[in-house]
Amino acid sequence: MPTIRFLLAAFACLLPASLAGQKEAKDSTSERPPADKAEQWVTRHSITIGGKPVSYVATAGTLIVRDSTDAPVASFGYIAYSRPDLKDPTTRPLTFAYNGGPGSSSIWLHMGALGPRRVVAADGGPTPPPPYRLTDNEQSLIDHTDLVMIDPVGTGISRALGKKKNKDFWGVDPDIESISRFIKQFVTENGRWNSPKYLLGESYGTTRSAGIVDYLQTRENMAFNGVVLVSVALDLEAIFEWPGNERPSALFVPTYAATSWFHRVLPSPPPDLQAFLQEVRAWSLGPYTAALMKGDALADNERDAIATKLHQYTGLSVDYIKKADLRVSEGEYTQELLREHRETIGRLDSRFTGVTFDPLAQNAEYDPQSAAISSAYTSAFLDYYHRELNVPRDRSYVVTARAFETWDWKHRVPGQPQPLPIVNTGPDLSHALSFNPSLRVLVLNGIYDLATPFLATEYMMSHLGVAPALRPHVIMKYYDAGHMMYLHEPSLVRMKADVAAFIDATDRVGRPGDVAKSASGR
């Protein structure tokens, strides 16, 4: 079992001009309805995307989620974007999106990539202090899909009701069930059962998505067209090291190599990064993994050879690598790489650097990427939420709940009588793909992501255990950025194109005349 230190660090970092036709913000207070009554604040807007005007309705509100006895158990806050001219819901895709944490609200994906307004933040360094700026997001997905941004219980304005407490929802399986119930109720109340449907989650949101898609497909007969996984964390044992768990040591090395190449600290920098990373992948999964498996039985000459190769691939000194017993953790790497310059490398995006607090510390004490953007996203979103979406200011919005401190990591996978002691929702995704052979999965990876490294994601996707015919249904994309690849504007443009193409290629699955195209991988 992992120690609490590793699990607390797991996802806590994500816990990181006016629109035409917009209404003026109203009085910042309003009378609250009873706790188990839903609220809505509706505004109308327009934006230009791809040179074309797009009108939309923004609905910030709450939805009362009920349990199997029809008793209200939680009030879920959400922000939905829809087209005002929708006549036939079957022609319009519907996407449910959220971040991870666990304990994070949805502001990061919302204000960085998906919504119609985007935070203007510096890329690769700190965003200057306020005033912060919002801009129309020409890369928003609302020209291709209606969008529902969900805040899990304890985040945003979402909260438990009745005898329930927020912490009752803070676990892998309670989280999956509660958000699944939200989605089912939202679809029912808005008449969207026959719409093409998608899930889009980031980081722990991918852990969540794999569970939700299987839950809704198998328990509620709600089929999905696609799932978009942004910076994947299905199997925690592949990305968090603890004594006796060797996998992360090998799976992180290609991202170390990319990072060291970016910061120009490699002893022999390669001219072709992609060819270099392919070489590092092969070595990490081959000779390095074999050496790690030998443990203390590894011969001295083999140990020397591995340390030398790690030096070539990471720029860390041979002496440091040997002192680390050939196993350099992510926290050690981000602290050590630029230690002589008193700089710490970013975890969520290793292109970022920040001032090192303690130059003698073994592990990085913070994430410079998270520090660089969190104030801008928080301030700009809260101003947008209250000023542009007209949500009264007496509704306190929680950007990050400390849910991860007491999170229950156990998870019951399909077909297994006992829950796993640590979450892996890969089996859920595999089951969902097999249960619904028309389901497609789009996986987005940042090559400078040290929270969910791309080789770890490749490992997870290659261990789903799906039938050979279903393997092409999982599509991988890569970006020259980090965990939140949309901070890098060229990657944001590519991300929009990739997700939009994915929706266009899958929203017709099951319609007459399109089944053959779906089977061919369209």
Rosetta blueprint (number, residue, H / E / L):
1 M L
2 P L
3 T L
4 I H
5 R H
6 F H
7 L H
8 L H
9 A H
10 A H
11 F H
12 A H
13 C H
14 L H
15 L L
16 P L
17 A L
18 S L
19 L L
20 A E
21 G L
22 Q L
23 K L
24 E L
25 A L
26 K L
27 D L
28 S L
29 T L
30 S L
31 E L
32 R L
33 P L
34 P L
35 A L
36 D L
37 K L
38 A L
39 E L
40 Q E
41 W E
42 V E
43 T E
44 R E
45 H E
46 S E
47 I E
48 T E
49 I E
50 G L
51 G L
52 K E
53 P E
54 V E
55 S E
56 Y E
57 V E
58 A E
59 T E
60 A E
61 G E
62 T E
63 L E
64 I E
65 V E
66 R E
67 D L
68 S L
69 T L
70 D L
71 A L
72 P E
73 V E
74 A E
75 S E
76 F E
77 G E
78 Y E
79 I E
80 A E
81 Y E
82 S E
83 R L
84 P L
85 D L
86 L L
87 K L
88 D L
89 P H
90 T H
91 T H
92 R L
93 P L
94 L E
95 T E
96 F E
97 A E
98 Y E
99 N L
100 G L
101 G L
102 P L
103 G L
104 S E
105 S L
106 S L
107 I H
108 W H
109 L H
110 H H
111 M H
112 G H
113 A H
114 L H
115 G L
116 P L
117 R E
118 R E
119 V E
120 V L
121 A L
122 A L
123 D L
124 G L
125 G L
126 P L
127 T L
128 P L
129 P L
130 P L
131 P L
132 Y L
133 R L
134 L E
135 T E
136 D E
137 N L
138 E L
139 Q L
140 S L
141 L L
142 I L
143 D L
144 H L
145 T L
146 D E
147 L E
148 V E
149 M E
150 I E
151 D E
152 P L
153 V L
154 G L
155 T L
156 G E
157 I L
158 S L
159 R E
160 A E
161 L L
162 G L
163 K L
164 K L
165 K L
166 N H
167 K H
168 D H
169 F H
170 W L
171 G E
172 V H
173 D H
174 P H
175 D H
176 I H
177 E H
178 S H
179 I H
180 S H
181 R H
182 F H
183 I H
184 K H
185 Q H
186 F H
187 V H
188 T H
189 E H
190 N L
191 G L
192 R L
193 W L
194 N L
195 S L
196 P L
197 K E
198 Y E
199 L E
200 L E
201 G E
202 E E
203 S E
204 Y H
205 G H
206 T H
207 T H
208 R H
209 S H
210 A H
211 G H
212 I H
213 V H
214 D H
215 Y H
216 L H
217 Q H
218 T H
219 R H
220 E L
221 N L
222 M L
223 A L
224 F L
225 N L
226 G E
227 V E
228 V E
229 L E
230 V E
231 S E
232 V E
233 A L
234 L L
235 D E
236 L H
237 E H
238 A H
239 I L
240 F L
241 E L
242 W L
243 P L
244 G L
245 N L
246 E L
247 R H
248 P H
249 S H
250 A H
251 L H
252 F L
253 V H
254 P H
255 T H
256 Y H
257 A H
258 A H
259 T H
260 S H
261 W H
262 F H
263 H L
264 R L
265 V L
266 L L
267 P L
268 S L
269 P L
270 P L
271 P L
272 D L
273 L H
274 Q H
275 A H
276 F H
277 L H
278 Q H
279 E H
280 V H
281 R H
282 A H
283 W H
284 S H
285 L H
286 G H
287 P H
288 Y H
289 T H
290 A H
291 A H
292 L H
293 M H
294 K H
295 G H
296 D H
297 A H
298 L L
299 A L
300 D H
301 N H
302 E H
303 R H
304 D H
305 A H
306 I H
307 A H
308 T H
309 K H
310 L H
311 H H
312 Q H
313 Y H
314 T H
315 G L
316 L L
317 S L
318 V H
319 D H
320 Y H
321 I H
322 K H
323 K H
324 A L
325 D L
326 L L
327 R L
328 V L
329 S L
330 E H
331 G H
332 E H
333 Y H
334 T H
335 Q H
336 E H
337 L L
338 L L
339 R H
340 E H
341 H H
342 R L
343 E E
344 T E
345 I E
346 G L
347 R L
348 L L
349 D L
350 S L
351 R L
352 F L
353 T E
354 G E
355 V E
356 T L
357 F L
358 D L
359 P L
360 L L
361 A L
362 Q L
363 N L
364 A L
365 E L
366 Y L
367 D L
368 P H
369 Q H
370 S H
371 A H
372 A H
373 I H
374 S H
375 S H
376 A H
377 Y H
378 T H
379 S H
380 A H
381 F H
382 L H
383 D H
384 Y H
385 Y H
386 H H
387 R H
388 E H
389 L L
390 N L
391 V L
392 P L
393 R L
394 D L
395 R L
396 S L
397 Y L
398 V E
399 V L
400 T E
401 A L
402 R H
403 A H
404 F H
405 E H
406 T L
407 W L
408 D E
409 W L
410 K L
411 H E
412 R L
413 V L
414 P L
415 G L
416 Q L
417 P L
418 Q L
419 P L
420 L E
421 P L
422 I L
423 V L
424 N E
425 T L
426 G H
427 P H
428 D H
429 L H
430 S H
431 H H
432 A H
433 L H
434 S H
435 F H
436 N L
437 P L
438 S L
439 L L
440 R E
441 V E
442 L E
443 V E
444 L E
445 N E
446 G E
447 I L
448 Y L
449 D L
450 L L
451 A L
452 T L
453 P L
454 F H
455 L H
456 A H
457 T H
458 E H
459 Y H
460 M H
461 M H
462 S L
463 H L
464 L L
465 G L
466 V L
467 A L
468 P H
469 A H
470 L H
471 R H
472 P H
473 H H
474 V E
475 I E
476 M E
477 K E
478 Y E
479 Y E
480 D L
481 A L
482 G L
483 H L
484 M L
485 M H
486 Y H
487 L H
488 H L
489 E H
490 P H
491 S H
492 L H
493 V H
494 R H
495 M H
496 K H
497 A H
498 D H
499 V H
500 A H
501 A H
502 F H
503 I H
504 D H
505 A H
506 T H
507 D L
508 R L
509 V L
510 G L
511 R L
512 P L
513 G L
514 D L
515 V H
516 A H
517 K H
518 S H
519 A H
520 S L
521 G L
522 R L
